[in-house]
Amino acid sequence: MEVKATARYIHMSPRKVRLVIDVIRGMAIAQARSQLSVMKKAAAEPVLKLLESAVANATHNFHLDAGQMYVKSITADGGPVLGRWRARAFGRAAPIRKRTTHISITLEPREEKSRKSSAS
């Protein structure tokens, strides 16, 4: 059973968030938590918060064991861009694009090897 969680309108560019989520894709929950907790990137904080939210959804809503779960998929898509302006030379204005990100994560329990081999 897949468990999903989303974090929307994170005030950080998707490019910066993708550097963090590429590291934890496919990892077990415990390993992903430890990796995010020691990461120096600022994007690690909202991603860790989202991971904890997805684990809470799995345990509370679906009564799944967090120890068996892994990160099946995680994506960072662009949200709305706030348009701001900065003064430049000769009375001109240059745009400042303040980007936002929508992060979505899907967790799934790992299948046991004995189940897979017996099913084949």
VEXLUMMAR-58584 format. One line per field, with one value per residue (C-alpha): y, x, z; residue in one letter; residue number from 0. Coordinates in nm, 4 decimals, always signed. Example, Ala and Ser with C-alpha at 12.3 -4.5 7.8 and 13.67 -1.06 7.14 Angstrom:
c2: [-0.4500,-0.1060]
c1: [+1.2300,+1.3670]
c3: [+0.7800,+0.7140]
resn: [A,S]
resi: [0,1]
END
This chain:
c2: [+0.0000,+0.3383,+0.6255,+0.9797,+1.3205,+1.6615,+1.9893,+2.2834,+2.6400,+2.5807,+2.9071,+2.7488,+2.6822,+2.3330,+2.3041,+2.3304,+2.0835,+1.8283,+1.8075,+1.6782,+1.4503,+1.2722,+1.1462,+0.9792,+0.8334,+0.4552,+0.4567,+0.2943,+0.5359,+0.5072,+0.5569,+0.8561,+1.0179,+0.9871,+1.1143,+1.4210,+1.5025,+1.5404,+1.7086,+2.0727,+2.1823,+2.4120,+2.2055,+1.9056,+2.0548,+2.0711,+1.7358,+1.5731,+1.7302,+1.5903,+1.2450,+1.2474,+1.3499,+1.0612,+0.8136,+0.9500,+0.9028,+0.5424,+0.4496,+0.6392,+0.6092,+0.2716,+0.0976,+0.0139,-0.0529,+0.2334,-0.0061,-0.1851,+0.1304,+0.2886,+0.6002,+0.4749,+0.8122,+1.1743,+1.4729,+1.8483,+2.0451,+2.4181,+2.6198,+2.9779,+3.2304,+3.5630,+3.8502,+4.1215,+4.4030,+4.5354,+4.8774,+4.8809,+5.1463,+5.4233,+5.3945,+5.0414,+4.7516,+4.3890,+4.1053,+3.8934,+3.5583,+3.4172,+3.0547,+2.8092,+2.4300,+2.1581,+1.8401,+1.5083,+1.1787,+0.8226,+0.5528,+0.1817,-0.1246,-0.3449,-0.6847,-0.9782,-1.1900,-1.5099,-1.3703,-1.2754,-1.6116,-1.8098,-1.6014,-1.6712]
c1: [+0.0000,+0.1351,+0.1350,+0.1608,+0.2356,+0.2894,+0.4460,+0.3384,+0.4614,+0.8039,+1.0003,+1.3025,+1.3858,+1.3131,+1.6695,+1.8054,+1.5501,+1.6272,+1.9880,+1.8583,+1.5776,+1.7994,+2.0080,+1.7212,+1.5229,+1.4923,+1.6326,+1.4813,+1.3112,+1.5696,+1.8567,+1.6850,+1.6217,+1.9851,+2.1053,+1.8788,+1.9625,+2.3357,+2.3010,+2.4196,+2.1744,+1.8907,+1.6461,+1.7061,+1.4834,+1.1539,+1.2266,+1.2842,+0.9625,+0.7746,+0.9287,+0.8160,+0.4660,+0.4471,+0.5651,+0.3018,+0.0365,+0.1487,+0.1493,-0.1616,-0.3945,-0.2929,-0.1316,+0.1865,+0.5269,+0.7701,+1.0660,+0.9506,+0.8899,+1.1123,+1.0970,+0.9380,+0.9295,+0.9928,+0.9617,+1.0158,+0.8053,+0.7983,+0.5271,+0.4217,+0.6995,+0.6786,+0.7864,+0.9931,+1.2020,+1.5481,+1.6770,+1.9573,+2.1634,+2.0133,+1.6688,+1.6079,+1.4620,+1.5780,+1.3453,+1.3999,+1.2235,+1.1410,+1.0651,+0.8541,+0.8453,+0.5852,+0.7413,+0.5555,+0.6698,+0.5407,+0.6335,+0.5752,+0.6519,+0.9312,+0.8215,+0.9896,+1.2148,+1.0371,+0.7080,+0.8630,+1.0349,+0.7215,+0.5045,+0.7268]
c3: [+0.0000,-0.0987,+0.1497,+0.0169,+0.1643,+0.0077,+0.1104,-0.1006,-0.1443,+0.0135,-0.0277,-0.1929,-0.5555,-0.6890,-0.8131,-0.4575,-0.3231,-0.5959,-0.4765,-0.1428,-0.2603,-0.5133,-0.2202,-0.0304,-0.3214,-0.2729,+0.0822,+0.3879,+0.6281,+0.9062,+0.6633,+0.4981,+0.8390,+0.9422,+0.6040,+0.6164,+0.9778,+0.9034,+0.5647,+0.5517,+0.2823,+0.3933,+0.1866,+0.4138,+0.6864,+0.4898,+0.3255,+0.6668,+0.7952,+0.4946,+0.5466,+0.9115,+0.7997,+0.5516,+0.8182,+1.0587,+0.7881,+0.7389,+1.1067,+1.2177,+0.9187,+0.7753,+1.0778,+0.8846,+1.0384,+0.9713,+0.9874,+0.6724,+0.4669,+0.2022,-0.0162,-0.3366,-0.5111,-0.4241,-0.6547,-0.6334,-0.8783,-0.9299,-0.7623,-0.8296,-0.8776,-0.6946,-0.9151,-0.7490,-0.8977,-0.8226,-0.9189,-1.1767,-1.3494,-1.5628,-1.4035,-1.5201,-1.3227,-1.3176,-1.2187,-0.9077,-0.9311,-0.5873,-0.6599,-0.4617,-0.4613,-0.4254,-0.2816,-0.2907,-0.1424,-0.1735,+0.0787,+0.0371,+0.2523,+0.1234,+0.0024,+0.1723,-0.0475,+0.0527,-0.0806,-0.4132,-0.4653,-0.3713,-0.6021,-0.9047]
resn: [M,E,V,K,A,T,A,R,Y,I,H,M,S,P,R,K,V,R,L,V,I,D,V,I,R,G,M,A,I,A,Q,A,R,S,Q,L,S,V,M,K,K,A,A,A,E,P,V,L,K,L,L,E,S,A,V,A,N,A,T,H,N,F,H,L,D,A,G,Q,M,Y,V,K,S,I,T,A,D,G,G,P,V,L,G,R,W,R,A,R,A,F,G,R,A,A,P,I,R,K,R,T,T,H,I,S,I,T,L,E,P,R,E,E,K,S,R,K,S,S,A,S]
resi: [0,1,2,3,4,5,6,7,8,9,10,11,12,13,14,15,16,17,18,19,20,21,22,23,24,25,26,27,28,29,30,31,32,33,34,35,36,37,38,39,40,41,42,43,44,45,46,47,48,49,50,51,52,53,54,55,56,57,58,59,60,61,62,63,64,65,66,67,68,69,70,71,72,73,74,75,76,77,78,79,80,81,82,83,84,85,86,87,88,89,90,91,92,93,94,95,96,97,98,99,100,101,102,103,104,105,106,107,108,109,110,111,112,113,114,115,116,117,118,119]
END
